[in-house]
Amino acid sequence: MTLKEAQQGVEYIIKGINTDDEELNSFLFTLGCYSGEPITVVSHRNGGCVVSIKYARYNIDYQLAEAILV
């Protein structure tokens, strides 16, 4: 399942990142978004969602959310 399909308020464990873009992988890693880390969808918004990773909140678009497997 991708993060786009995740339920709001439920904590998930990231299983992987589905992208070939090394720059995107590096960016997600700096946010703390990598395999084995917990992630929670705080809310779904128009065109994206707000997620909580390591005590911080980020707004990501659905294209990026589809690359994060939970």
HTML snippet that shows the backbone in 3Dmol.js (N, CA, C, O; Angstrom):
<script src="https://3Dmol.org/build/3Dmol-min.js"></script>
<div id="view" style="width:600px;height:400px;position:relative"></div>
<script>
const pdb = `
ATOM      1  N   MET A   1       0.854  -1.171   0.000  1.00  0.00           N
ATOM      2  CA  MET A   1       0.000   0.000   0.000  1.00  0.00           C
ATOM      3  C   MET A   1       0.900   1.234   0.000  1.00  0.00           C
ATOM      4  O   MET A   1       1.976   1.228   0.598  1.00  0.00           O
ATOM      5  N   THR A   2       0.455   2.278  -0.668  1.00  0.00           N
ATOM      6  CA  THR A   2       1.216   3.519  -0.679  1.00  0.00           C
ATOM      7  C   THR A   2       0.690   4.465   0.401  1.00  0.00           C
ATOM      8  O   THR A   2      -0.386   4.266   0.966  1.00  0.00           O
ATOM      9  N   LEU A   3       1.480   5.488   0.662  1.00  0.00           N
ATOM     10  CA  LEU A   3       1.091   6.460   1.674  1.00  0.00           C
ATOM     11  C   LEU A   3      -0.166   7.225   1.259  1.00  0.00           C
ATOM     12  O   LEU A   3      -0.922   7.690   2.113  1.00  0.00           O
ATOM     13  N   LYS A   4      -0.388   7.354  -0.030  1.00  0.00           N
ATOM     14  CA  LYS A   4      -1.586   8.035  -0.528  1.00  0.00           C
ATOM     15  C   LYS A   4      -2.851   7.307  -0.079  1.00  0.00           C
ATOM     16  O   LYS A   4      -3.879   7.942   0.159  1.00  0.00           O
ATOM     17  N   GLU A   5      -2.783   5.988   0.037  1.00  0.00           N
ATOM     18  CA  GLU A   5      -3.935   5.171   0.425  1.00  0.00           C
ATOM     19  C   GLU A   5      -4.049   4.984   1.933  1.00  0.00           C
ATOM     20  O   GLU A   5      -5.020   4.396   2.409  1.00  0.00           O
ATOM     21  N   ALA A   6      -3.073   5.474   2.689  1.00  0.00           N
ATOM     22  CA  ALA A   6      -3.039   5.259   4.137  1.00  0.00           C
ATOM     23  C   ALA A   6      -4.157   6.027   4.837  1.00  0.00           C
ATOM     24  O   ALA A   6      -4.580   7.092   4.390  1.00  0.00           O
ATOM     25  N   GLN A   7      -4.620   5.459   5.942  1.00  0.00           N
ATOM     26  CA  GLN A   7      -5.676   6.092   6.727  1.00  0.00           C
ATOM     27  C   GLN A   7      -5.087   7.181   7.611  1.00  0.00           C
ATOM     28  O   GLN A   7      -3.967   7.071   8.110  1.00  0.00           O
ATOM     29  N   GLN A   8      -5.858   8.211   7.783  1.00  0.00           N
ATOM     30  CA  GLN A   8      -5.471   9.333   8.622  1.00  0.00           C
ATOM     31  C   GLN A   8      -5.403   8.908  10.087  1.00  0.00           C
ATOM     32  O   GLN A   8      -6.302   8.223  10.576  1.00  0.00           O
ATOM     33  N   GLY A   9      -4.345   9.310  10.789  1.00  0.00           N
ATOM     34  CA  GLY A   9      -4.215   9.055  12.214  1.00  0.00           C
ATOM     35  C   GLY A   9      -3.653   7.692  12.583  1.00  0.00           C
ATOM     36  O   GLY A   9      -3.516   7.396  13.770  1.00  0.00           O
ATOM     37  N   VAL A  10      -3.323   6.854  11.610  1.00  0.00           N
ATOM     38  CA  VAL A  10      -2.784   5.521  11.875  1.00  0.00           C
ATOM     39  C   VAL A  10      -1.280   5.543  11.625  1.00  0.00           C
ATOM     40  O   VAL A  10      -0.824   6.052  10.601  1.00  0.00           O
ATOM     41  N   GLU A  11      -0.507   4.987  12.572  1.00  0.00           N
ATOM     42  CA  GLU A  11       0.945   4.920  12.391  1.00  0.00           C
ATOM     43  C   GLU A  11       1.310   3.705  11.540  1.00  0.00           C
ATOM     44  O   GLU A  11       0.850   2.594  11.804  1.00  0.00           O
ATOM     45  N   TYR A  12       2.121   3.917  10.541  1.00  0.00           N
ATOM     46  CA  TYR A  12       2.599   2.868   9.653  1.00  0.00           C
ATOM     47  C   TYR A  12       4.117   2.808   9.716  1.00  0.00           C
ATOM     48  O   TYR A  12       4.766   3.769  10.131  1.00  0.00           O
ATOM     49  N   ILE A  13       4.675   1.690   9.307  1.00  0.00           N
ATOM     50  CA  ILE A  13       6.121   1.542   9.176  1.00  0.00           C
ATOM     51  C   ILE A  13       6.454   1.592   7.686  1.00  0.00           C
ATOM     52  O   ILE A  13       5.842   0.883   6.888  1.00  0.00           O
ATOM     53  N   ILE A  14       7.415   2.420   7.314  1.00  0.00           N
ATOM     54  CA  ILE A  14       7.805   2.545   5.916  1.00  0.00           C
ATOM     55  C   ILE A  14       8.490   1.260   5.480  1.00  0.00           C
ATOM     56  O   ILE A  14       9.466   0.824   6.092  1.00  0.00           O
ATOM     57  N   LYS A  15       7.969   0.655   4.413  1.00  0.00           N
ATOM     58  CA  LYS A  15       8.538  -0.584   3.881  1.00  0.00           C
ATOM     59  C   LYS A  15       9.547  -0.323   2.777  1.00  0.00           C
ATOM     60  O   LYS A  15      10.421  -1.152   2.522  1.00  0.00           O
ATOM     61  N   GLY A  16       9.433   0.815   2.128  1.00  0.00           N
ATOM     62  CA  GLY A  16      10.373   1.141   1.065  1.00  0.00           C
ATOM     63  C   GLY A  16       9.970   2.394   0.323  1.00  0.00           C
ATOM     64  O   GLY A  16       8.870   2.920   0.496  1.00  0.00           O
ATOM     65  N   ILE A  17      10.899   2.867  -0.521  1.00  0.00           N
ATOM     66  CA  ILE A  17      10.663   4.022  -1.371  1.00  0.00           C
ATOM     67  C   ILE A  17      10.743   3.535  -2.809  1.00  0.00           C
ATOM     68  O   ILE A  17      11.755   2.965  -3.215  1.00  0.00           O
ATOM     69  N   ASN A  18       9.692   3.753  -3.578  1.00  0.00           N
ATOM     70  CA  ASN A  18       9.603   3.243  -4.946  1.00  0.00           C
ATOM     71  C   ASN A  18       9.898   4.360  -5.945  1.00  0.00           C
ATOM     72  O   ASN A  18       8.987   4.916  -6.559  1.00  0.00           O
ATOM     73  N   THR A  19      11.187   4.682  -6.100  1.00  0.00           N
ATOM     74  CA  THR A  19      11.600   5.684  -7.068  1.00  0.00           C
ATOM     75  C   THR A  19      13.027   5.406  -7.525  1.00  0.00           C
ATOM     76  O   THR A  19      13.832   4.855  -6.775  1.00  0.00           O
ATOM     77  N   ASP A  20      13.329   5.790  -8.752  1.00  0.00           N
ATOM     78  CA  ASP A  20      14.681   5.649  -9.285  1.00  0.00           C
ATOM     79  C   ASP A  20      15.456   6.957  -9.201  1.00  0.00           C
ATOM     80  O   ASP A  20      16.622   7.012  -9.591  1.00  0.00           O
ATOM     81  N   ASP A  21      14.821   8.005  -8.696  1.00  0.00           N
ATOM     82  CA  ASP A  21      15.430   9.328  -8.616  1.00  0.00           C
ATOM     83  C   ASP A  21      16.297   9.425  -7.353  1.00  0.00           C
ATOM     84  O   ASP A  21      15.774   9.475  -6.240  1.00  0.00           O
ATOM     85  N   GLU A  22      17.610   9.451  -7.532  1.00  0.00           N
ATOM     86  CA  GLU A  22      18.536   9.497  -6.392  1.00  0.00           C
ATOM     87  C   GLU A  22      18.383  10.784  -5.585  1.00  0.00           C
ATOM     88  O   GLU A  22      18.530  10.773  -4.363  1.00  0.00           O
ATOM     89  N   GLU A  23      18.091  11.890  -6.264  1.00  0.00           N
ATOM     90  CA  GLU A  23      17.904  13.162  -5.564  1.00  0.00           C
ATOM     91  C   GLU A  23      16.689  13.095  -4.640  1.00  0.00           C
ATOM     92  O   GLU A  23      16.727  13.596  -3.516  1.00  0.00           O
ATOM     93  N   LEU A  24      15.626  12.482  -5.115  1.00  0.00           N
ATOM     94  CA  LEU A  24      14.428  12.311  -4.297  1.00  0.00           C
ATOM     95  C   LEU A  24      14.707  11.384  -3.118  1.00  0.00           C
ATOM     96  O   LEU A  24      14.260  11.653  -2.003  1.00  0.00           O
ATOM     97  N   ASN A  25      15.435  10.301  -3.350  1.00  0.00           N
ATOM     98  CA  ASN A  25      15.808   9.398  -2.259  1.00  0.00           C
ATOM     99  C   ASN A  25      16.618  10.127  -1.196  1.00  0.00           C
ATOM    100  O   ASN A  25      16.385   9.938  -0.002  1.00  0.00           O
ATOM    101  N   SER A  26      17.559  10.950  -1.614  1.00  0.00           N
ATOM    102  CA  SER A  26      18.382  11.710  -0.671  1.00  0.00           C
ATOM    103  C   SER A  26      17.546  12.695   0.124  1.00  0.00           C
ATOM    104  O   SER A  26      17.734  12.851   1.331  1.00  0.00           O
ATOM    105  N   PHE A  27      16.610  13.367  -0.564  1.00  0.00           N
ATOM    106  CA  PHE A  27      15.733  14.319   0.105  1.00  0.00           C
ATOM    107  C   PHE A  27      14.884  13.629   1.168  1.00  0.00           C
ATOM    108  O   PHE A  27      14.785  14.110   2.297  1.00  0.00           O
ATOM    109  N   LEU A  28      14.273  12.505   0.809  1.00  0.00           N
ATOM    110  CA  LEU A  28      13.439  11.770   1.769  1.00  0.00           C
ATOM    111  C   LEU A  28      14.271  11.267   2.949  1.00  0.00           C
ATOM    112  O   LEU A  28      13.799  11.262   4.086  1.00  0.00           O
ATOM    113  N   PHE A  29      15.504  10.847   2.681  1.00  0.00           N
ATOM    114  CA  PHE A  29      16.379  10.372   3.745  1.00  0.00           C
ATOM    115  C   PHE A  29      16.680  11.491   4.736  1.00  0.00           C
ATOM    116  O   PHE A  29      16.727  11.248   5.942  1.00  0.00           O
ATOM    117  N   THR A  30      16.885  12.722   4.242  1.00  0.00           N
ATOM    118  CA  THR A  30      17.157  13.839   5.144  1.00  0.00           C
ATOM    119  C   THR A  30      15.951  14.173   6.019  1.00  0.00           C
ATOM    120  O   THR A  30      16.104  14.718   7.111  1.00  0.00           O
ATOM    121  N   LEU A  31      14.754  13.845   5.537  1.00  0.00           N
ATOM    122  CA  LEU A  31      13.543  14.056   6.339  1.00  0.00           C
ATOM    123  C   LEU A  31      13.340  12.949   7.371  1.00  0.00           C
ATOM    124  O   LEU A  31      12.510  13.079   8.271  1.00  0.00           O
ATOM    125  N   GLY A  32      14.104  11.855   7.240  1.00  0.00           N
ATOM    126  CA  GLY A  32      13.923  10.709   8.118  1.00  0.00           C
ATOM    127  C   GLY A  32      12.961   9.696   7.544  1.00  0.00           C
ATOM    128  O   GLY A  32      12.454   8.837   8.266  1.00  0.00           O
ATOM    129  N   CYS A  33      12.705   9.789   6.253  1.00  0.00           N
ATOM    130  CA  CYS A  33      11.757   8.911   5.572  1.00  0.00           C
ATOM    131  C   CYS A  33      12.523   7.811   4.856  1.00  0.00           C
ATOM    132  O   CYS A  33      12.957   7.982   3.717  1.00  0.00           O
ATOM    133  N   TYR A  34      12.687   6.670   5.538  1.00  0.00           N
ATOM    134  CA  TYR A  34      13.375   5.517   4.956  1.00  0.00           C
ATOM    135  C   TYR A  34      12.837   4.248   5.601  1.00  0.00           C
ATOM    136  O   TYR A  34      12.109   4.313   6.592  1.00  0.00           O
ATOM    137  N   SER A  35      13.188   3.103   5.050  1.00  0.00           N
ATOM    138  CA  SER A  35      12.655   1.815   5.508  1.00  0.00           C
ATOM    139  C   SER A  35      12.841   1.625   7.006  1.00  0.00           C
ATOM    140  O   SER A  35      13.899   1.905   7.569  1.00  0.00           O
ATOM    141  N   GLY A  36      11.775   1.138   7.630  1.00  0.00           N
ATOM    142  CA  GLY A  36      11.809   0.827   9.046  1.00  0.00           C
ATOM    143  C   GLY A  36      11.364   1.956   9.957  1.00  0.00           C
ATOM    144  O   GLY A  36      11.181   1.742  11.156  1.00  0.00           O
ATOM    145  N   GLU A  37      11.186   3.145   9.418  1.00  0.00           N
ATOM    146  CA  GLU A  37      10.782   4.293  10.232  1.00  0.00           C
ATOM    147  C   GLU A  37       9.259   4.413  10.294  1.00  0.00           C
ATOM    148  O   GLU A  37       8.573   4.154   9.305  1.00  0.00           O
ATOM    149  N   PRO A  38       8.736   4.803  11.448  1.00  0.00           N
ATOM    150  CA  PRO A  38       7.284   5.031  11.548  1.00  0.00           C
ATOM    151  C   PRO A  38       6.890   6.343  10.871  1.00  0.00           C
ATOM    152  O   PRO A  38       7.646   7.315  10.885  1.00  0.00           O
ATOM    153  N   ILE A  39       5.708   6.352  10.287  1.00  0.00           N
ATOM    154  CA  ILE A  39       5.155   7.546   9.635  1.00  0.00           C
ATOM    155  C   ILE A  39       3.650   7.555   9.863  1.00  0.00           C
ATOM    156  O   ILE A  39       3.006   6.505   9.845  1.00  0.00           O
ATOM    157  N   THR A  40       3.098   8.728  10.077  1.00  0.00           N
ATOM    158  CA  THR A  40       1.664   8.870  10.312  1.00  0.00           C
ATOM    159  C   THR A  40       1.102   9.931   9.383  1.00  0.00           C
ATOM    160  O   THR A  40       1.674  11.013   9.257  1.00  0.00           O
ATOM    161  N   VAL A  41      -0.013   9.630   8.732  1.00  0.00           N
ATOM    162  CA  VAL A  41      -0.716  10.632   7.941  1.00  0.00           C
ATOM    163  C   VAL A  41      -1.577  11.435   8.900  1.00  0.00           C
ATOM    164  O   VAL A  41      -2.514  10.904   9.496  1.00  0.00           O
ATOM    165  N   VAL A  42      -1.260  12.710   9.048  1.00  0.00           N
ATOM    166  CA  VAL A  42      -2.006  13.588   9.946  1.00  0.00           C
ATOM    167  C   VAL A  42      -3.320  13.996   9.291  1.00  0.00           C
ATOM    168  O   VAL A  42      -4.369  13.992   9.935  1.00  0.00           O
ATOM    169  N   SER A  43      -3.259  14.349   8.002  1.00  0.00           N
ATOM    170  CA  SER A  43      -4.482  14.703   7.278  1.00  0.00           C
ATOM    171  C   SER A  43      -4.246  14.600   5.774  1.00  0.00           C
ATOM    172  O   SER A  43      -3.118  14.698   5.292  1.00  0.00           O
ATOM    173  N   HIS A  44      -5.341  14.399   5.054  1.00  0.00           N
ATOM    174  CA  HIS A  44      -5.311  14.412   3.596  1.00  0.00           C
ATOM    175  C   HIS A  44      -5.829  15.773   3.154  1.00  0.00           C
ATOM    176  O   HIS A  44      -6.863  16.239   3.634  1.00  0.00           O
ATOM    177  N   ARG A  45      -5.108  16.404   2.243  1.00  0.00           N
ATOM    178  CA  ARG A  45      -5.476  17.722   1.726  1.00  0.00           C
ATOM    179  C   ARG A  45      -5.654  17.633   0.219  1.00  0.00           C
ATOM    180  O   ARG A  45      -5.368  16.597  -0.380  1.00  0.00           O
ATOM    181  N   ASN A  46      -6.118  18.701  -0.390  1.00  0.00           N
ATOM    182  CA  ASN A  46      -6.252  18.747  -1.849  1.00  0.00           C
ATOM    183  C   ASN A  46      -4.889  18.582  -2.497  1.00  0.00           C
ATOM    184  O   ASN A  46      -4.024  19.447  -2.359  1.00  0.00           O
ATOM    185  N   GLY A  47      -4.695  17.485  -3.196  1.00  0.00           N
ATOM    186  CA  GLY A  47      -3.460  17.260  -3.919  1.00  0.00           C
ATOM    187  C   GLY A  47      -2.311  16.731  -3.098  1.00  0.00           C
ATOM    188  O   GLY A  47      -1.217  16.546  -3.631  1.00  0.00           O
ATOM    189  N   GLY A  48      -2.519  16.478  -1.808  1.00  0.00           N
ATOM    190  CA  GLY A  48      -1.426  15.977  -0.982  1.00  0.00           C
ATOM    191  C   GLY A  48      -1.876  15.590   0.404  1.00  0.00           C
ATOM    192  O   GLY A  48      -3.071  15.479   0.681  1.00  0.00           O
ATOM    193  N   CYS A  49      -0.899  15.385   1.276  1.00  0.00           N
ATOM    194  CA  CYS A  49      -1.219  15.028   2.648  1.00  0.00           C
ATOM    195  C   CYS A  49      -0.146  15.573   3.594  1.00  0.00           C
ATOM    196  O   CYS A  49       0.985  15.841   3.189  1.00  0.00           O
ATOM    197  N   VAL A  50      -0.523  15.725   4.836  1.00  0.00           N
ATOM    198  CA  VAL A  50       0.390  16.144   5.885  1.00  0.00           C
ATOM    199  C   VAL A  50       0.801  14.884   6.634  1.00  0.00           C
ATOM    200  O   VAL A  50      -0.050  14.115   7.080  1.00  0.00           O
ATOM    201  N   VAL A  51       2.115  14.673   6.772  1.00  0.00           N
ATOM    202  CA  VAL A  51       2.619  13.485   7.444  1.00  0.00           C
ATOM    203  C   VAL A  51       3.499  13.886   8.619  1.00  0.00           C
ATOM    204  O   VAL A  51       4.088  14.967   8.644  1.00  0.00           O
ATOM    205  N   SER A  52       3.569  12.989   9.586  1.00  0.00           N
ATOM    206  CA  SER A  52       4.430  13.176  10.743  1.00  0.00           C
ATOM    207  C   SER A  52       5.533  12.131  10.684  1.00  0.00           C
ATOM    208  O   SER A  52       5.277  10.927  10.667  1.00  0.00           O
ATOM    209  N   ILE A  53       6.782  12.628  10.654  1.00  0.00           N
ATOM    210  CA  ILE A  53       7.957  11.769  10.636  1.00  0.00           C
ATOM    211  C   ILE A  53       8.924  12.303  11.680  1.00  0.00           C
ATOM    212  O   ILE A  53       9.327  13.465  11.615  1.00  0.00           O
ATOM    213  N   LYS A  54       9.299  11.471  12.637  1.00  0.00           N
ATOM    214  CA  LYS A  54      10.289  11.850  13.650  1.00  0.00           C
ATOM    215  C   LYS A  54       9.976  13.193  14.304  1.00  0.00           C
ATOM    216  O   LYS A  54      10.828  14.081  14.314  1.00  0.00           O
ATOM    217  N   TYR A  55       8.803  13.355  14.836  1.00  0.00           N
ATOM    218  CA  TYR A  55       8.387  14.543  15.586  1.00  0.00           C
ATOM    219  C   TYR A  55       8.305  15.806  14.746  1.00  0.00           C
ATOM    220  O   TYR A  55       8.259  16.901  15.307  1.00  0.00           O
ATOM    221  N   ALA A  56       8.284  15.698  13.431  1.00  0.00           N
ATOM    222  CA  ALA A  56       8.125  16.848  12.545  1.00  0.00           C
ATOM    223  C   ALA A  56       6.981  16.561  11.575  1.00  0.00           C
ATOM    224  O   ALA A  56       6.672  15.405  11.286  1.00  0.00           O
ATOM    225  N   ARG A  57       6.363  17.623  11.080  1.00  0.00           N
ATOM    226  CA  ARG A  57       5.268  17.476  10.127  1.00  0.00           C
ATOM    227  C   ARG A  57       5.680  18.065   8.785  1.00  0.00           C
ATOM    228  O   ARG A  57       6.313  19.118   8.717  1.00  0.00           O
ATOM    229  N   TYR A  58       5.306  17.358   7.716  1.00  0.00           N
ATOM    230  CA  TYR A  58       5.634  17.788   6.368  1.00  0.00           C
ATOM    231  C   TYR A  58       4.401  17.671   5.487  1.00  0.00           C
ATOM    232  O   TYR A  58       3.594  16.756   5.649  1.00  0.00           O
ATOM    233  N   ASN A  59       4.262  18.602   4.559  1.00  0.00           N
ATOM    234  CA  ASN A  59       3.199  18.545   3.565  1.00  0.00           C
ATOM    235  C   ASN A  59       3.806  17.979   2.288  1.00  0.00           C
ATOM    236  O   ASN A  59       4.718  18.581   1.721  1.00  0.00           O
ATOM    237  N   ILE A  60       3.318  16.835   1.829  1.00  0.00           N
ATOM    238  CA  ILE A  60       3.840  16.220   0.609  1.00  0.00           C
ATOM    239  C   ILE A  60       2.708  16.045  -0.388  1.00  0.00           C
ATOM    240  O   ILE A  60       1.555  15.847  -0.006  1.00  0.00           O
ATOM    241  N   ASP A  61       3.046  16.119  -1.667  1.00  0.00           N
ATOM    242  CA  ASP A  61       2.012  15.946  -2.691  1.00  0.00           C
ATOM    243  C   ASP A  61       1.748  14.456  -2.913  1.00  0.00           C
ATOM    244  O   ASP A  61       2.520  13.605  -2.472  1.00  0.00           O
ATOM    245  N   TYR A  62       0.648  14.157  -3.603  1.00  0.00           N
ATOM    246  CA  TYR A  62       0.261  12.760  -3.789  1.00  0.00           C
ATOM    247  C   TYR A  62       1.223  11.997  -4.689  1.00  0.00           C
ATOM    248  O   TYR A  62       1.335  10.777  -4.569  1.00  0.00           O
ATOM    249  N   GLN A  63       1.919  12.685  -5.585  1.00  0.00           N
ATOM    250  CA  GLN A  63       2.900  12.008  -6.425  1.00  0.00           C
ATOM    251  C   GLN A  63       4.026  11.442  -5.558  1.00  0.00           C
ATOM    252  O   GLN A  63       4.464  10.310  -5.764  1.00  0.00           O
ATOM    253  N   LEU A  64       4.481  12.217  -4.610  1.00  0.00           N
ATOM    254  CA  LEU A  64       5.513  11.740  -3.676  1.00  0.00           C
ATOM    255  C   LEU A  64       4.939  10.686  -2.734  1.00  0.00           C
ATOM    256  O   LEU A  64       5.617   9.707  -2.422  1.00  0.00           O
ATOM    257  N   ALA A  65       3.714  10.868  -2.281  1.00  0.00           N
ATOM    258  CA  ALA A  65       3.076   9.917  -1.382  1.00  0.00           C
ATOM    259  C   ALA A  65       2.919   8.546  -2.032  1.00  0.00           C
ATOM    260  O   ALA A  65       2.961   7.527  -1.343  1.00  0.00           O
ATOM    261  N   GLU A  66       2.739   8.514  -3.344  1.00  0.00           N
ATOM    262  CA  GLU A  66       2.615   7.236  -4.042  1.00  0.00           C
ATOM    263  C   GLU A  66       3.940   6.493  -4.120  1.00  0.00           C
ATOM    264  O   GLU A  66       3.949   5.285  -4.355  1.00  0.00           O
ATOM    265  N   ALA A  67       5.055   7.182  -3.929  1.00  0.00           N
ATOM    266  CA  ALA A  67       6.371   6.540  -3.965  1.00  0.00           C
ATOM    267  C   ALA A  67       6.754   5.916  -2.622  1.00  0.00           C
ATOM    268  O   ALA A  67       7.693   5.123  -2.556  1.00  0.00           O
ATOM    269  N   ILE A  68       6.040   6.264  -1.556  1.00  0.00           N
ATOM    270  CA  ILE A  68       6.361   5.767  -0.213  1.00  0.00           C
ATOM    271  C   ILE A  68       5.465   4.569   0.090  1.00  0.00           C
ATOM    272  O   ILE A  68       4.243   4.701   0.156  1.00  0.00           O
ATOM    273  N   LEU A  69       6.071   3.415   0.271  1.00  0.00           N
ATOM    274  CA  LEU A  69       5.329   2.185   0.543  1.00  0.00           C
ATOM    275  C   LEU A  69       5.277   1.922   2.039  1.00  0.00           C
ATOM    276  O   LEU A  69       6.293   1.958   2.733  1.00  0.00           O
ATOM    277  N   VAL A  70       4.058   1.654   2.521  1.00  0.00           N
ATOM    278  CA  VAL A  70       3.858   1.369   3.957  1.00  0.00           C
ATOM    279  C   VAL A  70       3.187   0.021   4.119  1.00  0.00           C
ATOM    280  O   VAL A  70       2.928  -0.409   5.243  1.00  0.00           O
TER     281      VAL A  70
END
`;
const viewer = $3Dmol.createViewer("view");
viewer.addModel(pdb, "pdb");
viewer.setStyle({}, {cartoon: {color: "spectrum"}});
viewer.zoomTo();
viewer.render();
</script>
